[in-house]
Amino acid sequence: MKLTDFKPKSQLVTKTTLVNKPKFPVIDAHDHLGDPFGGGWDKKPLSELLDLLDEAGITHYVDLDGGWGEDILDAHLKHFKEGAPERFQVFGGVDWGQWQELGNQFPEWAAKRLHIQKARGAQGLKIWKPLGLHVTDHTGKLVDVDDERLIPVWETAGELGFPVLIHVADPVAFFYPIDETNERWEEIGEHPDWAFTSPPFPAFMHIMNSFKNMVQRHSSTTFIGAHMGCYGENLGWVGQMLDDCPNCYIDTSARFGEIGRQPYASLKFFIQYQNRILYGSDMSPDLYVYRLSYRLFETDDEYFNYNTSEVPGQGRFYAYGLYLPDAVLKQIYRENAMKVLKFK
């Protein structure tokens, strides 16, 4: 039998709790609405999206697909923000490709672009994972996350009141050899461009330490580390970063499996850092995913599939509910995002 045909069914007798509505209203602080990640909602009637969010108990939504050009940013602002101004925020971005043409002038140019994006209606800055992995300067040199030439960008974000939601590294296993020991072997097989084996790519901890150094250096700028601070496999390290960086927050996006496979550590972490964690799904607006996440955070269900596919898509492990206290749920679902993102 091939491994791809192996789909064992657990014989454990466990309870299943259906959570159709979250216990408290939720702000999705990390998600997408365009293509390819957001399901193309920018081409669908806004009323359909609002109905889905209402059914899921999502009161506010952060769209990270504003990009860096006026065309996409304006289109998303018009479609979502103008249609429901109190419910949506749209984040802008940085056009790293311009570094090749602008050379040493790029950092100041990129910083000025943030002013333009804010004037058009953007309310935050999204930094995608190519920084630290693919972005090069005009000489062809790979740019570190904490490159001092980028100081104007991060300082300008702080001056504008832009929270910087940043994704700098994928799961640790993506940086390891793709062999029989790699717990993400199947996932990387489906997405070979997600493999960042070091070498030739920088080591995972080099990227993470550069990230922390950058956040510490810009203490007046608010950073949100996407995907459990980009290191959901090591909550101790993430907790230490939160301790050392008061201007840093994290979100839960696309790491429900990592959270749920270490329920004791996760429960302690969520209680200890309850005022530093924002709810995010990163799965496009999806009713089933939302309800699955509510099950993870609100119930004590054991050993369930954290993913929508028959075989869990991020590793062959199952999740356990955290059964978070109400006070913690309120902060993670809503209150932290209200404070950090300044929703009204």
C-alpha positions as CSV (number, residue, x, y, z in Angstrom):
1,M,0.0,0.0,0.0
2,K,1.2,3.5,-0.9
3,L,1.5,6.1,1.9
4,T,-0.8,8.3,-0.1
5,D,-3.5,5.6,0.3
6,F,-3.0,5.2,4.0
7,K,-5.9,6.9,5.8
8,P,-6.3,5.3,9.2
9,K,-9.6,5.9,11.1
10,S,-9.2,6.4,14.8
11,Q,-11.2,4.1,17.0
12,L,-11.1,6.5,19.9
13,V,-14.6,7.2,21.3
14,T,-14.6,11.0,21.9
15,K,-17.2,13.7,21.9
16,T,-17.8,16.2,19.1
17,T,-18.9,19.6,20.1
18,L,-20.4,21.7,17.3
19,V,-19.8,25.4,17.8
20,N,-21.8,27.2,15.2
21,K,-21.4,30.6,16.7
22,P,-18.4,31.9,18.8
23,K,-19.1,32.5,22.4
24,F,-18.2,36.2,21.8
25,P,-18.1,38.4,18.7
26,V,-14.9,37.9,16.7
27,I,-12.5,40.2,14.7
28,D,-10.6,38.3,12.0
29,A,-7.3,40.2,12.2
30,H,-5.5,38.2,9.5
31,D,-7.2,37.2,6.3
32,H,-7.5,37.8,2.6
33,L,-10.2,38.7,0.1
34,G,-8.6,38.7,-3.3
35,D,-6.8,36.1,-5.4
36,P,-5.0,33.8,-4.9
37,F,-5.4,33.4,-1.2
38,G,-8.7,35.1,-0.5
39,G,-11.1,33.3,-2.8
40,G,-11.8,36.2,-5.1
41,W,-14.3,37.9,-2.9
42,D,-13.4,41.2,-4.6
43,K,-15.3,39.9,-7.6
44,K,-18.4,38.8,-5.7
45,P,-21.3,40.8,-4.3
46,L,-20.4,42.3,-1.0
47,S,-23.8,41.2,0.5
48,E,-22.7,37.5,0.1
49,L,-19.6,38.2,2.2
50,L,-21.4,40.1,4.8
51,D,-24.0,37.3,5.2
52,L,-21.3,34.7,5.6
53,L,-19.4,36.8,8.2
54,D,-22.7,37.5,10.1
55,E,-23.4,33.7,10.2
56,A,-19.8,33.1,11.4
57,G,-20.0,35.7,14.1
58,I,-17.3,37.9,12.5
59,T,-18.0,41.5,13.2
60,H,-14.8,43.0,11.7
61,Y,-12.3,41.8,9.1
62,V,-8.7,42.7,8.1
63,D,-8.1,42.3,4.3
64,L,-4.3,42.0,3.8
65,D,-4.6,42.1,0.0
66,G,-4.4,45.8,-0.6
67,G,-0.9,45.4,-2.1
68,W,1.3,48.4,-3.1
69,G,-0.2,49.7,-6.3
70,E,-3.1,52.1,-6.4
71,D,-5.1,49.9,-8.7
72,I,-5.5,46.9,-6.3
73,L,-5.6,49.0,-3.1
74,D,-8.3,51.4,-4.6
75,A,-10.3,48.4,-5.8
76,H,-10.4,46.7,-2.4
77,L,-11.1,50.0,-0.6
78,K,-14.0,50.7,-3.0
79,H,-15.4,47.2,-2.9
80,F,-15.1,46.5,0.9
81,K,-14.4,49.7,2.8
82,E,-16.9,51.9,1.0
83,G,-19.5,49.2,1.2
84,A,-19.1,48.6,4.9
85,P,-16.7,51.1,6.3
86,E,-16.9,50.0,9.9
87,R,-16.4,46.4,9.3
88,F,-13.3,46.3,7.1
89,Q,-9.7,47.4,7.2
90,V,-7.4,47.1,4.1
91,F,-3.6,46.9,4.6
92,G,-1.1,48.1,2.0
93,G,2.4,46.7,1.3
94,V,5.9,47.3,-0.1
95,D,6.9,46.8,-3.7
96,W,10.3,45.1,-3.2
97,G,10.9,44.8,-6.9
98,Q,11.5,48.5,-7.1
99,W,14.8,48.1,-5.2
100,Q,16.4,46.8,-8.4
101,E,15.7,50.1,-10.2
102,L,15.9,52.7,-7.4
103,G,19.0,51.3,-5.7
104,N,20.0,53.2,-2.6
105,Q,16.9,55.5,-2.9
106,F,14.5,52.6,-2.4
107,P,14.1,52.7,1.4
108,E,13.1,56.4,1.4
109,W,10.8,55.8,-1.7
110,A,9.1,52.9,0.1
111,A,8.6,54.9,3.2
112,K,7.0,57.7,1.2
113,R,4.7,55.2,-0.5
114,L,3.2,54.4,3.0
115,H,2.1,58.0,3.2
116,I,0.4,57.7,-0.1
117,Q,-1.3,54.4,0.9
118,K,-2.6,56.0,4.1
119,A,-4.0,59.0,2.2
120,R,-5.9,56.6,-0.1
121,G,-7.4,54.7,2.9
122,A,-5.0,51.9,4.0
123,Q,-4.9,51.3,7.7
124,G,-1.9,49.0,8.1
125,L,1.1,47.4,6.5
126,K,1.4,43.7,5.5
127,I,4.9,42.3,5.0
128,W,5.0,39.0,3.1
129,K,7.5,36.2,3.6
130,P,9.8,37.1,0.6
131,L,11.6,39.5,3.0
132,G,14.5,37.4,4.4
133,L,14.0,34.7,1.8
134,H,13.9,36.2,-1.7
135,V,14.1,40.0,-1.6
136,T,17.4,41.3,-3.0
137,D,18.9,44.8,-3.2
138,H,20.2,46.4,-6.4
139,T,23.5,44.5,-6.2
140,G,21.7,41.2,-6.0
141,K,22.5,40.7,-2.3
142,L,19.8,39.0,-0.1
143,V,18.2,41.5,2.3
144,D,18.0,40.5,5.9
145,V,14.8,41.2,7.8
146,D,16.7,43.6,10.1
147,D,18.6,45.3,7.3
148,E,19.4,48.8,8.7
149,R,18.6,50.4,5.3
150,L,14.9,49.6,6.0
151,I,14.8,51.7,9.1
152,P,12.8,54.5,7.3
153,V,10.1,52.0,6.4
154,W,9.5,50.7,9.9
155,E,9.8,54.2,11.5
156,T,7.4,55.7,9.0
157,A,4.9,52.9,9.8
158,G,5.1,53.8,13.4
159,E,4.7,57.6,12.7
160,L,1.6,56.9,10.6
161,G,0.1,54.6,13.2
162,F,0.3,51.6,10.9
163,P,0.5,48.3,12.6
164,V,2.9,46.1,10.7
165,L,1.5,42.6,10.3
166,I,4.6,40.6,9.3
167,H,5.2,37.0,8.1
168,V,8.9,36.2,7.9
169,A,9.3,32.5,8.1
170,D,7.2,29.4,7.4
171,P,7.1,26.2,9.5
172,V,10.5,25.0,10.7
173,A,10.2,21.8,8.8
174,F,10.2,23.7,5.5
175,F,13.8,24.7,6.2
176,Y,15.0,21.1,6.8
177,P,15.9,18.4,4.3
178,I,12.9,17.0,2.5
179,D,13.4,13.4,3.6
180,E,11.7,10.6,5.6
181,T,12.2,12.6,8.9
182,N,10.3,15.7,7.7
183,E,6.9,16.0,9.3
184,R,5.7,18.2,6.5
185,W,6.9,15.9,3.7
186,E,3.4,15.5,2.1
187,E,2.6,19.2,2.3
188,I,5.9,20.2,0.7
189,G,5.4,17.5,-2.0
190,E,2.2,19.3,-3.0
191,H,3.8,22.7,-2.8
192,P,7.5,22.3,-3.7
193,D,8.0,26.0,-3.8
194,W,7.4,26.1,0.0
195,A,10.7,24.3,0.6
196,F,13.4,26.6,2.0
197,T,16.1,24.1,2.8
198,S,19.1,25.7,4.5
199,P,21.4,26.0,2.6
200,P,20.9,27.6,0.1
201,F,18.2,29.6,2.0
202,P,19.1,31.3,5.3
203,A,18.7,29.2,8.5
204,F,15.3,29.5,10.2
205,M,16.8,30.9,13.4
206,H,18.8,33.5,11.5
207,I,15.5,34.8,10.1
208,M,13.8,34.7,13.5
209,N,16.6,36.4,15.3
210,S,16.7,39.1,12.7
211,F,13.0,39.6,13.1
212,K,13.3,40.0,16.8
213,N,16.2,42.4,16.4
214,M,14.2,44.5,14.0
215,V,11.2,44.6,16.3
216,Q,13.3,45.6,19.3
217,R,15.0,48.4,17.4
218,H,11.7,50.0,16.4
219,S,10.0,50.2,19.8
220,S,7.6,52.9,18.7
221,T,6.2,50.8,15.9
222,T,3.6,48.1,16.5
223,F,4.3,44.7,15.0
224,I,2.1,41.7,14.7
225,G,3.9,38.4,14.1
226,A,1.7,36.4,11.8
227,H,1.1,32.7,12.4
228,M,1.8,32.5,16.1
229,G,4.8,34.8,15.7
230,C,6.1,32.6,12.8
231,Y,7.3,29.9,15.4
232,G,4.3,28.0,16.6
233,E,6.5,25.0,17.2
234,N,8.3,26.8,20.0
235,L,6.0,28.8,22.2
236,G,8.8,29.3,24.7
237,W,10.7,31.3,22.1
238,V,7.7,33.3,21.1
239,G,6.9,34.0,24.7
240,Q,10.4,35.3,25.3
241,M,10.1,37.6,22.3
242,L,6.8,39.0,23.7
243,D,8.5,39.5,27.0
244,D,11.4,41.3,25.4
245,C,9.3,43.3,22.9
246,P,6.3,45.2,24.4
247,N,5.5,46.5,20.9
248,C,5.0,43.0,19.5
249,Y,1.8,41.0,19.2
250,I,1.0,37.7,17.4
251,D,-2.0,36.2,15.6
252,T,-3.3,32.7,15.4
253,S,-3.6,32.5,11.7
254,A,-3.1,29.2,9.9
255,R,-1.6,27.6,13.0
256,F,-4.6,25.8,14.5
257,G,-2.8,22.5,14.1
258,E,0.3,23.7,15.9
259,I,-1.8,25.2,18.7
260,G,-4.0,22.1,19.0
261,R,-1.3,19.5,19.0
262,Q,0.3,20.9,22.2
263,P,-2.8,21.7,24.3
264,Y,-1.1,22.0,27.7
265,A,1.6,24.4,26.5
266,S,-0.9,26.3,24.4
267,L,-3.3,26.7,27.2
268,K,-0.6,28.1,29.5
269,F,0.7,30.4,26.7
270,F,-2.8,31.8,25.9
271,I,-3.5,32.5,29.5
272,Q,-0.1,34.1,30.1
273,Y,-0.1,36.2,27.0
274,Q,-3.9,36.7,26.6
275,N,-3.5,40.5,26.0
276,R,-0.9,39.9,23.2
277,I,-2.7,37.5,20.9
278,L,-5.1,38.4,18.1
279,Y,-7.5,35.9,16.4
280,G,-6.8,35.4,12.7
281,S,-7.8,32.5,10.4
282,D,-5.9,33.2,7.1
283,M,-8.2,30.7,5.4
284,S,-10.4,33.2,3.4
285,P,-13.9,33.6,4.7
286,D,-14.9,30.0,5.3
287,L,-17.8,29.0,7.7
288,Y,-16.4,25.5,8.4
289,V,-12.9,26.8,9.2
290,Y,-14.3,29.5,11.5
291,R,-16.4,26.9,13.4
292,L,-13.5,24.5,13.6
293,S,-11.4,27.2,15.2
294,Y,-14.1,28.0,17.7
295,R,-14.1,24.3,18.6
296,L,-10.4,24.5,19.2
297,F,-10.5,27.5,21.4
298,E,-13.8,26.9,23.3
299,T,-14.2,23.2,23.9
300,D,-12.3,20.4,25.6
301,D,-12.9,18.0,22.6
302,E,-10.0,15.6,22.1
303,Y,-8.1,14.3,19.1
304,F,-9.9,15.9,16.1
305,N,-8.9,16.9,12.7
306,Y,-7.9,20.6,12.8
307,N,-8.1,20.8,9.0
308,T,-10.8,20.7,6.3
309,S,-9.1,17.9,4.3
310,E,-9.5,14.2,5.0
311,V,-5.8,13.9,5.8
312,P,-4.7,17.0,7.9
313,G,-2.9,19.3,5.5
314,Q,-0.2,20.6,7.8
315,G,1.0,17.3,9.2
316,R,-0.4,14.0,10.2
317,F,-1.4,14.9,13.7
318,Y,-4.7,15.8,15.4
319,A,-5.7,18.6,17.7
320,Y,-7.1,19.0,21.2
321,G,-9.4,21.8,22.4
322,L,-8.0,24.4,24.7
323,Y,-11.2,25.2,26.6
324,L,-10.1,28.8,27.1
325,P,-11.6,30.8,30.0
326,D,-14.2,33.4,28.9
327,A,-12.0,36.3,29.9
328,V,-9.2,35.0,27.7
329,L,-11.6,34.3,24.8
330,K,-12.9,37.9,24.9
331,Q,-9.4,39.3,24.6
332,I,-8.2,37.0,21.8
333,Y,-11.4,37.2,19.8
334,R,-12.0,40.9,20.0
335,E,-10.5,43.2,22.7
336,N,-6.9,43.0,21.6
337,A,-7.7,43.7,18.0
338,M,-9.9,46.7,19.0
339,K,-6.9,48.1,20.9
340,V,-4.1,47.3,18.3
341,L,-6.1,47.9,15.1
342,K,-8.3,50.6,16.5
343,F,-11.5,49.3,15.2
344,K,-14.5,51.4,16.3
